[in-house]
Amino acid sequence: MKHKHFYAGLAFAFFLSAAGCSNSNKNVNNADSTDHIEMNQDSTVTAGGEAAHADISATKSDTTGSGTADFVKKDDGTVELTLKVNFPIMANKSVAVHLHEHGDCSDEGKGAHGHWNPTNEKHGKWGSGEFHSGDIGNVQLDGDGNGELTMSTDRWTIGGSDQTNILNRAVIVHSGVDDYTTQPTGNAGSRIGCGVIMAK
């Protein structure tokens, strides 16, 4: 009889231990699940399309230059670009700036490939006839090589469809001016600056 009570008690203790382990595992899994959900929510906020940024650097070893491009989604759904560049070698001149297809600044900016043109239109002047979604245009630089431009458009989104998404595109600064006519580049010269657009 003593043996029967001993084995019964042992079995009951094992059952309680197993149940405790099972509940413990459930709590751990629930904690992981909660953490995962919170991470996804944070990711959604980050990728929610509110802002993006590109740091522009010179592409050539003999050219000093830098700049920033900040993109912000406005209340009306448009995206506003604030562009600031500094290229002293181009002081008192205008430089063409475009958005290019790929966020790749390798090979002196050639890794960015051509103008971003998801609508398959002709190159042109922004807001006049046909133009690429990446055809920003010319920026006048002052005596120190500084230039700024601000513009808003509903052709861009921050993290939207391939037709409008500016993320992982490149901002290219050219050594010449865009003539708004020559296809498909505007005869804007070499690529002296490049920056990749990333979500903030």
KEVO-551280 format. One record per residue: residue number from 1; residue in three letters; y negated, x negated, z negated of N, C-alpha, C in turn. Coordinates in pm, 1 decimal. Atoms other than C-alpha are relative to their C-alpha. Layout:
[NUM,'ala',[Y,X,Z],[Y,X,Z],[Y,X,Z]]
...
This chain:
[1,'met',[119.6,-81.7,0.0],[0.0,0.0,0.0],[-125.5,-85.7,0.0]]
[2,'lys',[115.0,87.8,6.5],[-233.1,-283.1,-84.5],[-31.5,-55.9,138.0]]
[3,'his',[21.2,54.8,-134.7],[-177.4,-426.4,262.6],[-65.5,103.1,90.9]]
[4,'lys',[56.6,-104.5,-85.4],[-258.7,-91.4,425.5],[-150.1,16.5,-27.0]]
[5,'his',[142.8,-12.5,34.7],[-588.0,-60.5,232.9],[-79.1,-120.3,49.5]]
[6,'phe',[67.8,122.5,-46.9],[-675.1,-420.3,320.0],[-28.0,6.0,149.5]]
[7,'tyr',[16.3,-6.0,-146.7],[-616.9,-370.1,692.6],[-96.2,111.1,40.3]]
[8,'ala',[94.2,-110.1,-29.7],[-801.1,-36.2,690.4],[-143.6,-44.2,-26.7]]
[9,'gly',[134.8,49.9,31.1],[-1099.7,-200.5,520.7],[-47.2,-101.7,100.8]]
[10,'leu',[34.2,101.4,-100.4],[-1089.6,-488.9,765.4],[-38.9,64.7,132.4]]
[11,'ala',[29.9,-71.2,-125.6],[-1083.8,-251.9,1063.0],[-135.9,68.2,-7.8]]
[12,'phe',[129.7,-67.4,16.5],[-1379.0,-56.1,924.2],[-116.0,-99.0,5.9]]
[13,'ala',[103.2,104.4,-2.7],[-1579.1,-375.6,870.4],[-22.9,-50.5,141.5]]
[14,'phe',[12.0,45.9,-140.1],[-1505.7,-487.1,1225.9],[-77.0,102.0,82.9]]
[15,'phe',[68.9,-106.3,-72.4],[-1620.8,-147.7,1357.0],[-150.8,-2.9,-27.4]]
[16,'leu',[142.4,6.8,34.0],[-1952.5,-174.7,1170.1],[-66.5,-120.5,63.7]]
[17,'ser',[54.0,121.7,-61.2],[-2001.7,-529.8,1294.0],[-21.3,17.9,148.6]]
[18,'ala',[10.2,-22.4,-145.0],[-1934.3,-429.6,1654.9],[-113.2,95.4,31.7]]
[19,'ala',[108.2,-97.2,-22.9],[-2168.3,-132.7,1628.7],[-135.8,-65.9,-17.1]]
[20,'gly',[126.0,71.0,22.7],[-2439.6,-356.0,1487.9],[-35.3,-89.3,115.1]]
[21,'cys',[24.7,86.6,-115.8],[-2400.3,-602.7,1772.3],[-44.9,81.5,119.3]]
[22,'ser',[34.3,-85.3,-113.6],[-2413.4,-319.9,2023.1],[-144.5,46.8,-10.8]]
[23,'asn',[138.1,-45.3,18.5],[-2737.0,-182.8,1872.9],[-97.5,-114.8,17.2]]
[24,'ser',[85.8,117.2,-15.2],[-2879.8,-533.3,1857.0],[-22.8,-31.7,145.6]]
[25,'asn',[12.1,27.5,-143.3],[-2809.2,-586.8,2226.0],[-89.3,102.2,68.0]]
[26,'lys',[85.0,-103.7,-59.7],[-2969.8,-255.1,2310.8],[-147.1,-28.0,-27.9]]
[27,'asn',[138.3,29.6,35.6],[-3284.4,-355.3,2124.5],[-53.8,-115.3,82.4]]
[28,'val',[42.6,114.0,-81.1],[-3299.9,-687.6,2308.3],[-25.6,43.2,142.1]]
[29,'asn',[17.7,-45.8,-137.6],[-3251.3,-516.8,2643.6],[-125.3,85.1,13.8]]
[30,'asn',[120.0,-82.9,-5.1],[-3520.3,-262.5,2562.2],[-125.2,-85.2,-7.3]]
[31,'ala',[116.0,88.8,10.8],[-3757.7,-541.0,2462.5],[-25.0,-69.1,132.7]]
[32,'asp',[15.1,64.4,-130.2],[-3689.3,-722.0,2789.8],[-56.2,97.5,101.4]]
[33,'ser',[44.7,-101.5,-94.2],[-3738.3,-400.6,2981.5],[-148.1,29.2,-18.6]]
[34,'thr',[141.8,-25.3,27.6],[-4072.4,-336.5,2810.0],[-85.6,-115.1,49.6]]
[35,'asp',[74.6,116.2,-47.5],[-4187.6,-691.2,2879.0],[-9.5,1.3,151.4]]
[36,'his',[-3.6,-0.7,-146.2],[-4084.4,-651.7,3240.7],[-97.7,102.9,55.3]]
[37,'ile',[92.5,-104.7,-44.7],[-4276.6,-326.5,3276.1],[-144.7,-46.2,-16.9]]
[38,'glu',[136.0,47.5,24.2],[-4587.1,-482.8,3121.8],[-39.0,-105.7,102.1]]
[39,'met',[28.2,102.1,-100.5],[-4561.0,-778.7,3359.0],[-27.7,64.2,134.8]]
[40,'asn',[22.4,-68.6,-126.6],[-4531.4,-542.0,3653.7],[-135.6,67.9,1.9]]
[41,'gln',[130.5,-64.4,5.6],[-4836.9,-351.3,3535.3],[-110.6,-102.4,16.9]]
[42,'asp',[99.9,105.2,-16.4],[-5031.3,-675.9,3504.0],[-6.7,-43.8,144.9]]
[43,'ser',[-5.3,42.8,-139.4],[-4915.6,-775.8,3851.1],[-70.1,100.8,89.5]]
[44,'thr',[64.0,-104.3,-79.3],[-5029.5,-441.4,3988.9],[-151.2,-9.9,-11.1]]
[45,'val',[144.3,15.0,20.0],[-5373.6,-492.9,3837.2],[-51.4,-119.1,79.7]]
[46,'thr',[41.4,120.4,-71.4],[-5393.1,-844.0,3981.5],[-3.3,23.0,150.0]]
[47,'ala',[-10.5,-21.9,-144.1],[-5285.6,-725.9,4325.4],[-63.1,132.5,41.4]]
[48,'gly',[55.5,-130.9,-25.6],[-5484.5,-404.8,4304.0],[-111.5,2.6,102.2]]
[49,'gly',[97.0,3.4,-107.0],[-5731.7,-521.7,4565.6],[-143.8,6.3,-44.4]]
[50,'glu',[136.9,-6.8,48.7],[-6045.5,-560.6,4354.1],[-82.9,-121.2,41.0]]
[51,'ala',[77.3,120.6,-31.8],[-6144.0,-921.1,4434.4],[90.3,-109.1,55.9]]
[52,'ala',[-70.0,115.0,-56.6],[-6043.5,-1230.9,4628.2],[-100.2,-114.3,15.0]]
[53,'his',[86.3,117.6,-0.2],[-6178.4,-1584.2,4658.2],[61.0,-109.5,87.2]]
[54,'ala',[-43.7,119.0,-73.6],[-6159.5,-1891.1,4882.4],[-93.0,-115.2,-33.6]]
[55,'asp',[75.4,123.9,15.4],[-6270.1,-2245.7,4801.2],[6.5,-75.1,131.7]]
[56,'ile',[6.7,65.4,-131.2],[-6385.4,-2411.5,5122.3],[-21.7,-149.5,-18.7]]
[57,'ser',[10.7,145.9,4.8],[-6335.5,-2784.9,5166.2],[-13.1,-55.9,140.2]]
[58,'ala',[12.1,66.8,-129.5],[-6418.0,-3027.1,5445.5],[138.1,-35.1,52.8]]
[59,'thr',[-129.8,28.8,-61.6],[-6131.4,-3078.5,5689.6],[8.9,-142.0,55.4]]
[60,'lys',[1.6,133.4,-60.6],[-6239.5,-3419.8,5822.6],[-46.1,-104.0,-102.1]]
[61,'ser',[30.4,105.1,98.2],[-6255.6,-3744.8,5627.5],[-142.6,-51.5,11.5]]
[62,'asp',[135.9,50.9,-18.9],[-6595.5,-3834.6,5775.0],[-107.0,108.1,-16.0]]
[63,'thr',[94.0,-111.0,17.2],[-6756.8,-3497.7,5693.2],[4.9,50.8,-143.2]]
[64,'thr',[8.8,-54.5,134.8],[-6877.4,-3389.6,5351.5],[-40.1,146.1,8.9]]
[65,'gly',[33.6,-141.3,-3.6],[-6877.7,-3016.9,5292.6],[80.8,78.7,-100.4]]
[66,'ser',[-68.9,-86.2,95.3],[-6782.8,-2738.6,5058.1],[-58.8,139.4,9.9]]
[67,'gly',[51.7,-136.1,1.4],[-6831.9,-2371.6,4994.9],[92.8,94.1,-73.1]]
[68,'thr',[-80.6,-105.4,61.1],[-6703.0,-2048.1,4848.4],[-16.3,128.4,80.3]]
[69,'ala',[5.0,-133.9,-59.7],[-6618.8,-1706.8,4986.4],[57.2,96.2,-102.6]]
[70,'asp',[-42.7,-99.5,98.9],[-6600.6,-1417.5,4741.5],[2.0,137.8,64.4]]
[71,'phe',[-19.9,-133.8,-55.9],[-6466.3,-1078.4,4845.2],[17.3,97.7,-116.4]]
[72,'val',[-6.4,-98.8,107.3],[-6517.8,-772.5,4624.4],[10.7,138.9,60.7]]
[73,'lys',[-11.4,-139.1,-42.6],[-6401.1,-415.7,4674.7],[-108.8,81.9,-66.8]]
[74,'lys',[108.9,-80.9,53.3],[-6696.7,-179.0,4635.4],[46.3,143.0,-25.8]]
[75,'asp',[-35.6,-136.6,37.5],[-6697.8,176.0,4503.0],[26.9,89.2,120.6]]
[76,'asp',[-19.4,-83.1,-118.7],[-6716.2,320.7,4855.0],[122.3,-42.3,81.8]]
[77,'gly',[-121.5,43.1,-67.8],[-6395.0,137.7,4952.9],[-18.7,-115.9,94.8]]
[78,'thr',[23.9,114.6,-87.5],[-6561.3,-128.4,5166.8],[18.8,-129.9,-78.4]]
[79,'val',[-11.6,132.3,61.8],[-6517.5,-498.7,5099.8],[-125.3,-80.0,32.5]]
[80,'glu',[121.3,79.4,-17.2],[-6825.9,-715.0,5047.2],[33.1,-148.8,-9.9]]
[81,'leu',[-16.5,145.0,-0.9],[-6823.0,-1084.6,5134.4],[-131.2,-66.0,-38.2]]
[82,'thr',[111.9,88.3,29.7],[-7059.1,-1332.5,4972.6],[46.0,-141.8,30.1]]
[83,'leu',[-38.3,132.8,-47.9],[-7034.6,-1664.8,5153.6],[-109.6,-100.4,-32.4]]
[84,'lys',[93.8,108.9,26.2],[-7199.5,-1988.5,5038.6],[63.4,-129.8,50.0]]
[85,'val',[-52.1,126.3,-53.0],[-7155.7,-2315.4,5226.5],[-104.3,-110.5,-11.8]]
[86,'asn',[86.4,116.9,3.1],[-7296.6,-2666.3,5203.7],[62.0,-109.4,86.6]]
[87,'phe',[-43.1,105.1,-91.2],[-7251.5,-2906.0,5496.5],[-123.9,-80.4,41.1]]
[88,'pro',[122.5,77.8,-23.8],[-7530.7,-3169.6,5483.1],[-12.6,-54.2,141.4]]
[89,'ile',[5.0,55.8,-135.5],[-7436.4,-3315.5,5821.4],[-52.5,102.4,100.7]]
[90,'met',[46.4,-106.7,-88.3],[-7528.0,-2978.3,5975.6],[-133.5,58.1,-45.7]]
[91,'ala',[128.0,-48.0,52.4],[-7865.6,-2946.4,5797.5],[-93.5,46.7,111.6]]
[92,'asn',[95.4,-60.4,-93.6],[-8123.1,-2729.0,5977.0],[65.3,48.9,129.5]]
[93,'lys',[-72.6,-54.9,-115.1],[-7855.2,-2603.3,6217.4],[74.6,124.4,-43.5]]
[94,'ser',[-86.7,-113.7,29.3],[-7636.2,-2294.8,6240.0],[144.9,-39.5,21.8]]
[95,'val',[-143.8,23.6,-17.1],[-7260.6,-2301.5,6198.0],[70.2,134.7,11.7]]
[96,'ala',[-79.2,-122.1,-13.7],[-7007.1,-2041.2,6304.3],[103.8,5.2,-111.1]]
[97,'val',[-102.2,-21.6,103.1],[-6779.6,-1893.8,6039.9],[88.4,115.8,45.2]]
[98,'his',[-95.9,-103.2,-39.1],[-6464.6,-1696.0,6115.6],[112.1,8.9,-102.8]]
[99,'leu',[-126.7,-12.6,71.7],[-6158.1,-1560.6,5939.3],[111.1,-26.3,101.0]]
[100,'his',[-110.9,33.0,-89.2],[-5846.5,-1711.7,6093.6],[130.8,56.5,-52.8]]
[101,'glu',[-122.0,-77.7,22.8],[-5497.2,-1570.6,6106.8],[83.5,-43.8,-119.8]]
[102,'his',[-91.0,48.7,103.9],[-5305.4,-1793.1,5863.3],[-74.4,-77.4,-108.7]]
[103,'gly',[58.0,74.6,111.2],[-5394.0,-1928.8,5519.9],[58.2,-139.4,-8.9]]
[104,'asp',[-56.1,134.9,-10.4],[-5310.3,-2285.1,5620.2],[-109.1,-93.3,51.9]]
[105,'cys',[108.9,90.7,-38.4],[-5572.8,-2562.0,5625.8],[51.2,-136.2,46.6]]
[106,'ser',[-56.4,128.8,-42.0],[-5337.0,-2837.3,5740.7],[-50.0,-39.6,138.9]]
[107,'asp',[36.1,53.2,-131.6],[-5404.4,-3057.8,6044.5],[-146.7,30.4,33.9]]
[108,'glu',[144.7,-20.7,-16.7],[-5783.3,-3041.0,5999.3],[-35.3,145.6,31.6]]
[109,'gly',[28.4,-142.4,-16.7],[-5774.4,-2662.2,5984.1],[72.6,66.6,114.7]]
[110,'lys',[-70.2,-59.8,-115.1],[-5561.9,-2615.2,6295.7],[118.0,86.1,-44.3]]
[111,'gly',[-110.3,-80.4,51.1],[-5282.8,-2473.3,6077.6],[-35.8,146.4,-18.5]]
[112,'ala',[44.5,-138.8,14.6],[-5492.0,-2156.7,6044.7],[17.2,80.4,128.1]]
[113,'his',[-15.7,-62.2,-132.4],[-5429.0,-2081.9,6415.4],[-130.0,67.5,44.1]]
[114,'gly',[119.0,-60.9,-59.8],[-5667.6,-1847.2,6597.6],[-69.6,99.9,-90.2]]
[115,'his',[73.1,-102.2,74.2],[-5916.1,-1584.7,6487.4],[93.6,112.9,-40.9]]
[116,'trp',[-76.1,-116.5,43.4],[-5771.1,-1301.2,6284.0],[-45.2,119.8,83.3]]
[117,'asn',[33.7,-105.5,-95.2],[-5755.9,-1019.0,6538.6],[109.8,106.1,1.8]]
[118,'pro',[-110.5,-96.0,8.2],[-5517.4,-743.5,6421.2],[-12.8,118.0,94.0]]
[119,'thr',[21.4,-114.2,-89.2],[-5671.5,-485.3,6655.3],[5.4,-38.6,147.2]]
[120,'asn',[-13.6,49.4,-138.5],[-5623.7,-699.8,6968.2],[-122.3,32.9,86.0]]
[121,'glu',[124.3,-19.8,-74.8],[-5986.0,-679.7,7076.6],[-51.0,-133.4,52.8]]
[122,'lys',[63.4,121.3,-51.2],[-6201.8,-927.4,7266.1],[-88.2,-61.0,-109.4]]
[123,'his',[94.4,65.7,90.4],[-6402.4,-1185.2,7074.2],[-140.9,48.2,32.0]]
[124,'gly',[136.1,-45.8,-23.9],[-6761.8,-1077.2,7026.0],[-86.2,-12.8,-124.3]]
[125,'lys',[94.0,1.9,112.0],[-7054.3,-1025.1,6793.1],[29.4,116.2,-92.5]]
[126,'trp',[-33.5,-101.8,98.7],[-6984.8,-835.5,6473.0],[-92.2,121.0,13.5]]
[127,'gly',[75.1,-124.9,-3.7],[-7090.3,-470.7,6499.7],[-51.1,38.9,136.9]]
[128,'ser',[50.2,-29.4,-134.5],[-7157.6,-481.1,6874.0],[115.4,-5.5,100.2]]
[129,'gly',[-110.0,-4.8,-95.5],[-6893.1,-365.2,7121.1],[130.9,-42.9,-64.9]]
[130,'glu',[-126.8,49.2,54.2],[-6552.8,-530.0,7078.4],[-22.4,-130.3,-75.5]]
[131,'phe',[4.3,125.5,75.8],[-6503.8,-802.1,6820.3],[123.8,-7.8,-88.5]]
[132,'his',[-114.4,21.6,89.1],[-6230.6,-953.2,6605.5],[-37.3,37.6,-143.1]]
[133,'ser',[24.8,-25.9,142.5],[-6192.4,-853.5,6241.4],[-38.0,-127.6,-73.3]]
[134,'gly',[38.0,127.8,58.7],[-6244.6,-1223.7,6172.6],[-127.3,-59.4,56.8]]
[135,'asp',[122.6,51.6,-63.7],[-6563.7,-1261.8,6379.9],[-121.9,16.7,-90.2]]
[136,'ile',[113.0,-13.3,93.2],[-6810.8,-1317.1,6095.1],[-131.7,-34.2,68.4]]
[137,'gly',[122.0,35.6,-73.2],[-7070.8,-1499.4,6306.4],[-62.3,-130.6,-44.9]]
[138,'asn',[71.6,125.0,26.7],[-7333.3,-1771.0,6261.4],[-77.9,5.6,-131.0]]
[139,'val',[73.1,12.0,126.4],[-7488.1,-1892.1,5935.4],[-101.2,-113.0,14.5]]
[140,'gln',[106.5,100.0,-7.7],[-7822.7,-2075.3,5932.8],[0.6,-85.3,-127.1]]
[141,'leu',[4.1,92.0,113.4],[-7827.7,-2386.2,5711.3],[-141.1,-55.4,-17.3]]
[142,'asp',[132.7,54.2,26.6],[-8139.8,-2521.7,5542.6],[-0.9,-152.7,9.3]]
[143,'gly',[14.7,144.5,-11.1],[-8264.7,-2880.0,5519.0],[98.8,-80.6,-82.0]]
[144,'asp',[-103.0,66.7,80.2],[-7998.4,-2964.8,5260.5],[141.3,36.0,44.5]]
[145,'gly',[-131.6,-40.9,-49.7],[-7717.4,-2805.2,5457.6],[59.0,120.3,-70.5]]
[146,'asn',[-47.6,-119.0,71.7],[-7695.6,-2493.7,5240.8],[-23.2,125.6,82.8]]
[147,'gly',[14.6,-127.5,-68.7],[-7637.5,-2151.0,5388.0],[74.1,110.1,-72.2]]
[148,'glu',[-63.1,-114.6,65.1],[-7551.3,-1803.2,5261.4],[4.8,118.2,95.4]]
[149,'leu',[-14.8,-121.7,-79.1],[-7432.4,-1477.9,5412.0],[66.6,105.6,-87.1]]
[150,'thr',[-62.1,-112.6,68.7],[-7352.4,-1136.0,5266.4],[21.5,112.1,99.8]]
[151,'met',[-30.1,-110.2,-90.9],[-7182.6,-854.9,5456.1],[106.0,88.9,-61.6]]
[152,'ser',[-99.9,-95.3,46.5],[-6973.5,-543.7,5390.1],[64.3,68.4,119.4]]
[153,'thr',[-68.7,-66.6,-110.3],[-6711.5,-372.7,5605.3],[118.1,82.1,-50.7]]
[154,'asp',[-119.7,-77.7,30.5],[-6439.6,-108.2,5599.9],[118.8,-46.7,84.3]]
[155,'arg',[-111.5,56.0,-78.1],[-6228.4,-318.8,5837.5],[88.8,-90.6,-85.0]]
[156,'trp',[-75.0,90.6,87.5],[-6108.4,-532.3,5545.5],[47.5,73.1,-124.5]]
[157,'thr',[-47.3,-39.7,132.0],[-5897.7,-463.4,5238.2],[50.7,-125.2,-70.6]]
[158,'ile',[-53.9,110.9,78.6],[-5779.2,-689.3,4958.9],[139.8,40.7,-44.9]]
[159,'gly',[-137.7,-35.6,31.0],[-5402.5,-648.3,4963.2],[46.9,128.8,64.3]]
[160,'gly',[-42.3,-122.0,-68.9],[-5376.5,-352.7,5202.8],[101.4,-28.4,109.3]]
[161,'ser',[-93.8,15.8,-111.6],[-5189.7,-322.4,5532.7],[-31.4,-126.9,78.6]]
[162,'asp',[19.9,119.1,-83.1],[-5147.9,-608.9,5779.9],[-122.2,14.3,91.1]]
[163,'gln',[114.1,-24.4,-87.6],[-5419.9,-447.5,5991.5],[-133.4,-30.8,-68.2]]
[164,'thr',[127.4,14.7,71.1],[-5682.1,-491.3,5718.7],[0.4,-105.9,-110.1]]
[165,'asn',[-12.3,87.8,116.1],[-5553.1,-731.2,5451.3],[-54.8,-140.3,27.3]]
[166,'ile',[59.3,133.1,-18.4],[-5766.6,-1046.7,5418.1],[71.5,-109.0,-78.6]]
[167,'leu',[-68.7,100.2,81.1],[-5537.8,-1218.5,5167.3],[87.4,-90.8,86.0]]
[168,'asn',[-77.0,102.4,-71.4],[-5371.1,-1539.0,5287.9],[-48.0,-20.4,143.1]]
[169,'arg',[68.0,40.7,-123.8],[-5614.8,-1571.1,5578.2],[-81.8,-124.7,-35.0]]
[170,'ala',[83.0,118.2,24.2],[-5835.9,-1876.8,5619.8],[-143.7,26.6,42.2]]
[171,'val',[142.2,1.4,-37.5],[-6214.8,-1900.4,5618.7],[-25.2,-135.0,65.6]]
[172,'ile',[25.1,123.4,-75.3],[-6307.8,-2157.1,5885.2],[-148.8,-14.4,29.4]]
[173,'val',[137.8,35.3,-36.4],[-6648.0,-2324.6,5920.9],[8.1,-93.6,120.2]]
[174,'his',[-1.9,78.3,-124.0],[-6712.4,-2463.6,6269.4],[-123.3,-90.2,11.2]]
[175,'ser',[109.7,96.5,-18.1],[-6934.6,-2748.8,6383.7],[-107.6,49.6,95.3]]
[176,'gly',[96.9,-52.7,-95.7],[-7112.8,-2537.1,6644.7],[-31.4,145.9,-26.6]]
[177,'val',[35.8,-141.3,12.4],[-7255.0,-2190.8,6696.6],[89.7,84.9,89.4]]
[178,'asp',[-78.3,-97.0,-76.0],[-7068.4,-1886.6,6820.9],[-90.0,60.9,106.6]]
[179,'asp',[81.6,-60.3,-106.3],[-7196.9,-1774.8,7160.4],[33.3,147.8,20.1]]
[180,'tyr',[-41.4,-140.1,-0.6],[-7025.8,-1435.9,7107.4],[55.2,46.8,134.0]]
[181,'thr',[-41.5,-36.9,-135.2],[-6907.4,-1444.4,7468.5],[129.5,-68.0,42.0]]
[182,'thr',[-116.8,76.0,-44.7],[-6654.6,-1720.4,7536.5],[126.2,49.6,-69.4]]
[183,'gln',[-126.0,-52.4,53.3],[-6297.6,-1594.1,7492.7],[102.5,-111.9,-19.4]]
[184,'pro',[8.6,-97.0,110.4],[-6129.2,-1606.3,7252.8],[-69.7,-56.6,-123.5]]
[185,'thr',[51.0,73.3,116.8],[-6325.2,-1846.9,7029.3],[-151.0,1.4,-17.5]]
[186,'gly',[145.2,6.7,9.1],[-6695.8,-1813.1,7104.1],[-53.8,-140.2,19.3]]
[187,'asn',[41.5,139.0,-24.3],[-6704.1,-2186.7,7191.4],[-72.9,-58.7,-120.8]]
[188,'ala',[68.2,31.6,126.1],[-6785.9,-2253.5,6826.5],[19.3,-143.4,-48.4]]
[189,'gly',[-14.9,139.5,39.3],[-6680.1,-2619.1,6812.1],[119.5,-24.5,-91.2]]
[190,'ser',[-114.2,40.7,82.5],[-6438.7,-2806.8,6587.0],[-4.5,65.3,-137.5]]
[191,'arg',[-12.7,-60.5,133.0],[-6322.9,-2695.2,6243.8],[-34.9,-104.6,-105.3]]
[192,'ile',[44.2,100.5,98.3],[-6515.3,-2881.1,5974.3],[21.4,44.5,-144.1]]
[193,'gly',[-25.8,-51.3,134.5],[-6435.5,-2657.8,5675.6],[107.4,105.1,1.9]]
[194,'cys',[-108.0,-97.3,6.3],[-6142.5,-2447.1,5562.8],[28.6,37.4,-145.3]]
[195,'gly',[-40.7,-47.7,131.9],[-6044.2,-2235.1,5262.5],[93.3,119.0,14.4]]
[196,'val',[-98.5,-107.7,-3.9],[-5753.6,-1999.5,5193.0],[-42.4,112.5,-93.8]]
[197,'ile',[40.1,-117.1,79.2],[-5831.2,-1646.8,5068.6],[116.8,43.1,-88.9]]
[198,'met',[-102.2,-37.8,97.0],[-5637.0,-1566.1,4752.0],[-54.9,107.2,-94.0]]
[199,'ala',[40.5,-103.2,95.0],[-5643.1,-1271.4,4511.6],[-48.9,-64.6,-129.5]]
[200,'lys',[53.3,51.2,128.1],[-5846.8,-1329.7,4195.2],[71.1,66.6,-116.3]]
